[in-house]
Amino acid sequence: MNMISDIKALHPQKRVADRMAMVTTSKIYEAIAKVADMQAQGIKVDSLTAGEPDFDTPAHVIDAAIKAMREGDTHYTAVRGTLAVREAVRQKFLRENGLSFSDDEVMVGNGSKQVISNALAVTLEPGDEVLLPVPYWAAYTGMVYAAGGVPAFVRPSGDRLTAQELRAAMGPRTRWFILNTPSNPSGLVYTKDELLALGEALRERPDVLILSDEIYEHLHYTPERPESLLKLCPDLAGRILVANGVSKAFAMTGWRLGFAAGPADIIEAMANLQAQTTLGPSSISQAATVAALNGPRESIDNMVTAYHRRRDLVMQIAKSHPGVKIPRPDGAFYAMLDLNEAFSGGTRFRKIAEPDMAFCEWLLATQHVAAVPGSVFGAPGWVRISFATDEKTIEQGLSRLLTAAVQS
């Protein structure tokens, strides 16, 4: 061995930061990869995992992207996005949400995940806590850890977090409170009165920042459109960052375009970070987003009609299986199934620490049905399904899932 090898043997280098031990690829993507592998082998799988619309991007959006490419709109843009896309975002908030933002209060990024990650990265100090109601979107925890923060959890006694529970959960290290409504993974939608109550609790902690994740706002099955917390509590404007994007409403997951609006100092810091990582999103995606935000809404209406019908099918199938509880999803395209009673009454998974994890692995291997274990979202004993798929897959896959659960 030479001198360098000797030194390395005696003093092995730590190559990856400690905080990255908590930042891993989601079990959701692992499940999707397994499904793809099985299907490539010719195995038919009823997949209920998808976190994206099973519709195509609207034609007028694609046409706008093609036009932009042909006209040479293929270069770098401003980090916060082109003036056209920033203006489209501002007008969207004003027109649809009754929210007025100045130009320096908006930016676009490579998906809503990037703008949320940016926000956490530029505001968290080591040990700062980010409060997440359970169940939570699985990606939040990884983004918090990557930014040096610590996820903190509040488990509601019912389906939704109450103001009293929020007050009790906010501690001295709480830096952010994240609220996602309509929700991934549960599909729950907070009512106007529930949001007003949460706003009242948040007023008592002026040091806590608030992230309102509204990516599923258009996908709802309630008579009234879900309200934005900022619209209901305008006095919290200096503390609320609204995250959104075109992925879900316009079936544009692959275009990777999200946007954020909120306090100008946080937006500026987010843009500065983005300038040193990815720069602005694709110029083509920005042009497509302008067309999406400023264009017709028929595609959204068609998707919501289909999802509503599928949601009702999910509820109908679930009700026919005793021992299964399912809070009614009023938004997004997910449902959470409470299988704790089924697991505890069976023999196969009763004594397993995380029965939902073992169940989903077994379900895919033996029943060829793919779903996501609730432990990924902080809800052990639960399973998340997506109804962003055809009705035949829902009917066959969900029926096999529930039958297997109650007979296990």
C-alpha positions in Angstrom: 0.0 0.0 0.0 1.2 3.5 -0.7 1.1 6.4 1.7 -2.3 7.7 0.5 -3.9 4.3 0.8 -2.4 4.0 4.3 -3.9 7.3 5.4 -7.3 6.5 3.9 -7.3 3.1 5.7 -6.5 4.7 9.1 -8.8 7.8 8.5 -11.8 6.8 6.4 -13.6 9.8 5.1 -17.2 10.5 5.8 -18.5 11.1 2.3 -22.2 11.9 2.9 -23.6 14.3 5.5 -25.3 12.8 8.5 -28.6 14.5 7.7 -28.9 12.6 4.5 -29.4 9.4 6.4 -33.0 10.5 6.7 -33.4 11.5 3.1 -34.3 8.4 1.0 -36.3 7.6 -2.1 -40.0 7.3 -1.2 -41.6 3.9 -0.9 -44.1 5.2 -3.4 -41.5 5.4 -6.2 -40.1 2.0 -5.1 -43.6 0.5 -5.6 -44.0 2.2 -9.0 -40.7 0.8 -10.1 -41.7 -2.7 -9.0 -44.9 -2.5 -10.9 -43.0 -1.4 -14.0 -40.7 -4.3 -13.7 -43.5 -6.8 -13.2 -45.4 -5.4 -16.2 -42.3 -5.6 -18.3 -42.2 -9.3 -17.5 -45.7 -9.7 -18.8 -47.4 -9.8 -15.3 -50.8 -7.9 -15.2 -50.8 -5.6 -12.2 -53.8 -3.5 -10.9 -51.8 -0.4 -9.8 -53.5 2.0 -7.4 -50.3 3.9 -6.6 -50.3 6.7 -9.2 -49.8 10.2 -7.9 -50.5 11.8 -11.2 -53.5 12.3 -13.5 -54.2 9.6 -16.1 -55.1 12.2 -18.6 -53.1 13.9 -21.3 -51.9 17.5 -21.2 -54.6 19.7 -22.9 -53.9 20.3 -26.7 -53.8 24.1 -26.4 -51.0 23.8 -23.8 -49.0 21.4 -26.1 -49.6 23.8 -29.0 -48.2 26.7 -27.0 -45.0 24.7 -26.2 -44.5 23.8 -29.8 -45.0 27.4 -30.9 -42.4 28.5 -28.3 -39.8 26.1 -29.6 -40.4 27.0 -33.2 -40.0 30.6 -32.4 -36.7 30.1 -30.6 -37.9 30.4 -27.1 -35.3 27.8 -26.0 -32.9 29.8 -23.9 -32.3 30.6 -20.2 -34.9 32.7 -18.5 -34.9 34.8 -15.4 -34.5 32.7 -12.3 -37.9 33.5 -11.0 -39.4 32.9 -14.5 -40.3 35.0 -17.5 -42.3 38.1 -17.0 -45.1 36.3 -19.0 -45.3 33.4 -16.6 -45.0 35.5 -13.5 -47.8 37.7 -14.7 -49.9 34.6 -15.5 -49.3 33.3 -11.9 -50.3 36.7 -10.4 -53.5 36.9 -12.5 -54.3 33.3 -11.6 -54.2 34.1 -7.9 -56.2 37.3 -8.4 -58.8 35.7 -10.6 -59.3 32.4 -8.9 -58.3 33.0 -5.3 -58.9 36.7 -4.7 -55.3 37.1 -3.8 -53.2 40.1 -4.9 -49.4 39.7 -5.2 -46.8 42.0 -6.5 -44.2 40.8 -9.0 -41.5 40.4 -6.4 -43.8 38.1 -4.4 -44.0 35.3 -7.0 -41.6 32.8 -8.7 -41.7 29.6 -10.6 -39.6 26.5 -10.0 -39.1 22.9 -11.3 -42.3 21.6 -9.8 -44.0 22.6 -6.6 -41.7 20.2 -4.8 -38.7 22.5 -5.7 -40.4 25.7 -4.5 -41.3 24.0 -1.2 -37.8 22.6 -0.8 -36.4 26.1 -1.6 -38.6 27.7 1.1 -37.5 25.2 3.8 -33.8 25.4 2.8 -33.6 29.2 3.1 -35.5 29.6 6.4 -34.6 26.6 8.6 -31.8 26.7 11.0 -30.4 23.4 12.4 -32.9 21.9 14.8 -35.9 24.0 13.7 -39.1 22.1 13.6 -41.7 21.8 10.8 -45.1 20.8 12.1 -47.0 18.3 9.9 -50.5 17.1 10.5 -50.8 13.3 10.2 -51.2 11.8 7.6 -48.8 14.0 5.6 -47.3 14.0 2.1 -44.3 11.7 2.3 -42.0 14.1 0.6 -42.3 16.8 3.3 -40.1 14.9 5.8 -37.2 14.3 3.4 -37.2 18.0 2.4 -37.2 19.1 6.0 -34.3 16.8 6.9 -32.3 17.9 3.8 -32.7 21.5 4.9 -31.3 20.7 8.4 -34.7 20.9 10.1 -36.7 18.3 12.1 -40.2 17.1 11.2 -42.6 17.3 14.1 -46.0 15.6 13.9 -49.5 16.3 15.2 -52.0 13.4 15.0 -55.6 14.7 14.9 -58.1 12.9 17.1 -60.5 13.0 14.1 -60.1 13.3 10.4 -58.9 16.9 10.5 -56.7 19.0 12.7 -58.5 21.3 15.2 -57.3 24.6 16.4 -56.9 23.3 19.9 -54.7 20.5 18.6 -52.6 22.9 16.6 -52.1 25.2 19.6 -50.9 22.2 21.7 -48.6 21.0 19.0 -46.7 24.2 18.3 -43.5 24.2 20.4 -40.6 26.6 21.1 -38.7 25.3 18.0 -41.6 25.3 15.6 -40.6 27.3 12.5 -43.1 26.2 9.9 -46.6 24.8 9.9 -47.6 23.0 6.7 -51.2 22.6 5.6 -52.1 20.6 2.4 -55.7 20.9 1.4 -57.1 19.1 -0.6 -54.8 16.6 0.9 -52.4 14.0 -0.3 -52.7 11.3 1.0 -56.3 11.5 2.4 -58.2 13.6 0.0 -59.7 15.5 2.9 -60.7 19.2 2.3 -60.7 21.7 5.2 -63.9 23.8 5.3 -63.9 27.6 5.6 -64.8 27.5 9.3 -62.0 24.9 10.0 -59.5 27.1 8.3 -60.6 30.2 10.1 -60.2 28.3 13.4 -56.7 27.3 12.5 -55.9 30.8 11.5 -57.0 32.0 14.9 -54.6 29.6 16.5 -51.7 30.7 14.2 -52.3 34.3 15.1 -51.1 33.4 18.7 -47.7 32.4 17.3 -46.5 35.2 15.1 -43.0 33.6 14.9 -44.4 30.6 13.0 -44.3 30.6 9.2 -47.2 28.9 7.3 -46.9 26.9 4.1 -50.3 26.5 2.3 -49.8 23.7 -0.2 -52.7 24.1 -2.7 -51.6 21.9 -5.6 -54.9 20.0 -5.6 -57.2 23.0 -5.3 -59.0 22.4 -8.6 -59.7 18.7 -7.9 -62.6 18.8 -5.5 -66.0 17.2 -5.2 -67.5 19.7 -2.8 -70.2 22.2 -4.0 -67.8 25.1 -3.2 -64.2 25.6 -4.3 -61.7 25.0 -1.4 -60.7 28.3 0.1 -57.2 29.5 0.5 -56.1 30.1 4.1 -54.5 33.4 3.0 -57.8 34.6 1.5 -59.6 33.9 4.8 -56.9 35.3 7.0 -55.3 38.2 5.1 -53.7 39.5 8.2 -51.3 36.5 8.1 -50.0 37.6 4.7 -46.5 38.3 5.9 -46.2 34.7 7.1 -48.0 32.6 4.5 -46.3 31.1 1.5 -48.7 29.6 -1.1 -47.3 26.7 -3.1 -49.1 25.5 -6.3 -48.4 24.3 -9.8 -49.8 23.0 -13.0 -49.0 19.3 -12.5 -52.3 18.1 -11.2 -54.9 20.5 -12.6 -53.6 20.4 -16.1 -52.1 16.8 -16.2 -48.6 18.3 -16.6 -46.5 16.3 -14.1 -43.7 15.8 -16.6 -43.4 19.5 -17.5 -42.0 20.2 -14.0 -43.5 23.6 -13.3 -44.6 24.8 -9.9 -45.0 28.3 -8.5 -45.0 30.0 -5.2 -46.3 33.3 -3.9 -45.7 35.0 -0.5 -43.4 37.4 1.4 -40.9 39.1 -0.9 -37.9 38.4 1.3 -38.5 34.7 1.4 -39.2 34.6 -2.4 -35.9 36.5 -3.0 -34.0 34.0 -0.9 -35.7 31.1 -2.7 -34.7 32.6 -6.0 -31.1 33.1 -4.9 -30.9 29.5 -3.9 -32.5 28.4 -7.2 -30.0 30.5 -9.1 -27.2 28.4 -7.6 -28.8 25.1 -8.2 -31.1 24.7 -11.3 -31.7 28.3 -12.5 -35.2 28.8 -13.8 -37.4 26.0 -15.1 -37.5 25.0 -18.8 -38.4 27.9 -21.0 -40.7 25.6 -22.9 -42.6 24.6 -19.7 -43.0 28.2 -18.8 -44.6 29.0 -22.1 -46.9 26.0 -21.7 -47.8 27.2 -18.2 -48.8 30.6 -19.5 -51.2 28.9 -21.9 -52.5 26.6 -19.2 -53.2 29.4 -16.6 -54.7 31.8 -19.1 -56.6 29.3 -21.2 -59.8 27.3 -21.1 -60.9 25.1 -18.2 -62.8 22.3 -19.9 -60.0 19.8 -19.4 -60.2 20.4 -15.6 -63.9 20.0 -15.6 -63.7 16.7 -17.5 -61.0 15.4 -15.1 -63.0 16.3 -12.0 -66.2 14.7 -13.4 -64.2 11.4 -14.0 -62.5 11.5 -10.6 -65.8 12.2 -8.8 -67.3 9.2 -10.4 -64.3 7.1 -9.5 -64.4 8.4 -5.9 -68.0 7.3 -5.6 -67.0 3.8 -6.9 -64.2 3.6 -4.3 -66.6 4.4 -1.5 -69.2 1.9 -2.8 -66.7 -0.9 -2.9 -65.2 0.0 0.5 -68.6 0.0 2.2 -69.2 -3.6 1.2 -66.2 -4.8 3.2 -66.7 -4.9 7.0 -63.7 -4.0 9.1 -62.6 -1.3 6.7 -62.9 2.4 7.5 -62.4 5.1 4.9 -62.7 8.8 5.5 -64.6 10.2 2.5 -62.1 12.0 0.2 -63.6 15.3 -1.0 -60.6 16.3 -3.1 -57.5 15.1 -4.9 -57.6 11.5 -6.2 -56.5 9.5 -3.2 -58.3 7.6 -0.4 -56.9 6.3 2.8 -58.1 2.9 4.0 -58.0 2.1 7.7 -57.2 -1.6 7.9 -56.1 -1.7 11.5 -59.2 -3.7 12.5 -58.7 -6.1 9.7 -55.1 -6.7 10.6 -55.7 -7.1 14.3 -58.5 -9.6 13.7 -56.4 -11.7 11.2 -53.4 -14.0 11.6 -51.0 -13.1 8.8 -50.1 -9.5 9.8 -51.4 -9.2 13.4 -48.1 -9.5 15.1 -46.0 -7.5 12.6 -44.8 -4.1 13.8 -45.7 -2.3 10.5 -48.5 -4.5 9.1 -49.3 -2.1 6.3 -45.8 -2.4 4.9 -45.8 -6.2 5.0 -49.3 -6.3 3.6 -48.5 -4.1 0.6 -45.4 -6.1 -0.3 -47.4 -9.4 0.0 -50.4 -7.9 -1.9 -48.2 -7.0 -4.9 -46.3 -10.3 -4.9 -49.3 -12.6 -4.5 -52.4 -10.6 -5.6 -50.7 -8.4 -8.2 -52.3 -5.3 -6.7 -50.1 -2.2 -5.9 -51.0 0.2 -3.2 -48.9 2.4 -0.8 -48.5 1.6 2.9 -49.8 4.2 5.3 -46.6 4.2 7.3 -45.1 6.3 4.5 -47.5 9.0 5.5 -47.2 8.5 9.3 -50.3 6.3 9.4 -49.3 2.7 10.2 -52.1 0.2 9.6 -53.5 2.3 6.8 -53.1 2.0 3.0 -53.3 4.7 0.4 -54.9 4.1 -3.0 -55.1 6.4 -6.0 -58.2 6.5 -8.2 -56.3 8.3 -11.0 -56.8 5.2 -13.1 -59.6 3.5 -15.0 -62.7 2.2 -13.3 -62.0 -1.5 -14.2 -58.6 -1.3 -12.4 -60.3 0.3 -9.4 -63.0 -2.2 -9.3 -60.8 -5.3 -9.7 -57.8 -4.0 -7.7 -59.6 -2.5 -4.8 -61.9 -5.5 -4.4 -58.9 -7.8 -4.3 -57.1 -5.5 -1.8 -60.0 -5.3 0.6 -60.9 -9.0 0.3 -57.2 -9.9 1.0 -57.1 -7.5 4.0 -60.2 -8.8 5.7 -59.3 -12.5 5.1 -55.6 -12.1 6.2 
